[in-house]
Amino acid sequence: MSQSDIKRVKFSVNQNIGSKVKIRANRGRHKIDVTEGVIRETYPSVFLVEVENKLDDTTQNISFSYTDVLTKDVQMQLL
């Protein structure tokens, strides 16, 4: 994993701010979360995805790191 790979992921996420994505996150111990949300903000080490809770109509922000995307602990698909 090189610095140029991380920059490439940052650039790609930054280009898709406001886009709806489906996220498959490996949380360890055979736990996998699948959610849909909107990419809201990017920071130097992480990016935020706003997810709507359908049970009580609230939203929450979940942060993911760019290295999680590179190591495939987090997989994103544009919708």
C-alpha positions in Angstrom: 0.0 0.0 0.0 1.7 3.2 -1.2 0.9 6.8 -0.7 -0.2 7.2 -4.3 -2.8 4.4 -3.8 -4.2 6.3 -0.8 -4.3 9.6 -2.9 -6.1 7.8 -5.7 -8.8 6.6 -3.2 -9.1 10.1 -1.7 -9.5 11.6 -5.1 -12.2 9.1 -6.1 -14.2 9.6 -2.9 -13.8 13.4 -3.2 -15.2 13.3 -6.7 -18.3 11.5 -5.5 -19.4 13.7 -2.6 -23.2 13.8 -2.6 -23.5 10.5 -4.4 -25.5 7.6 -3.0 -23.4 4.5 -2.2 -23.9 1.0 -0.9 -21.3 0.1 1.7 -20.3 -3.4 2.8 -18.1 -3.1 5.9 -16.3 -6.0 7.5 -16.5 -5.4 11.3 -14.5 -8.5 12.3 -15.5 -11.9 13.7 -17.6 -12.7 10.7 -19.8 -9.6 11.2 -20.6 -7.7 7.9 -22.7 -4.6 7.8 -24.4 -3.6 4.5 -25.9 -0.1 4.4 -26.8 2.6 1.9 -25.9 6.2 2.4 -24.6 9.5 0.9 -21.0 10.6 1.0 -21.1 13.9 2.9 -17.6 15.1 3.8 -14.0 14.1 3.3 -11.1 14.8 5.6 -7.3 14.0 5.4 -7.6 10.5 6.9 -11.4 9.7 6.8 -14.6 10.3 5.0 -18.2 10.5 6.3 -21.2 8.7 5.0 -24.6 9.8 6.1 -26.9 6.8 6.8 -30.7 7.1 7.4 -32.2 4.9 10.1 -35.5 3.7 8.7 -36.9 2.7 12.0 -37.1 6.1 13.6 -36.3 8.4 10.6 -33.1 9.7 12.0 -29.7 10.1 10.3 -26.2 9.3 11.6 -22.8 9.9 10.2 -20.4 6.9 9.9 -16.7 7.5 9.3 -14.5 5.2 7.2 -10.8 5.5 6.5 -9.2 5.4 3.1 -7.0 2.6 4.1 -10.0 0.5 4.9 -11.1 0.9 1.3 -7.6 -0.2 0.1 -7.5 -3.2 2.4 -11.1 -4.1 1.3 -12.4 -4.0 4.8 -14.9 -1.5 3.3 -16.3 -2.0 -0.2 -18.3 0.8 -1.8 -20.6 0.7 -4.8 -22.1 3.8 -6.4 -25.9 3.6 -6.8 
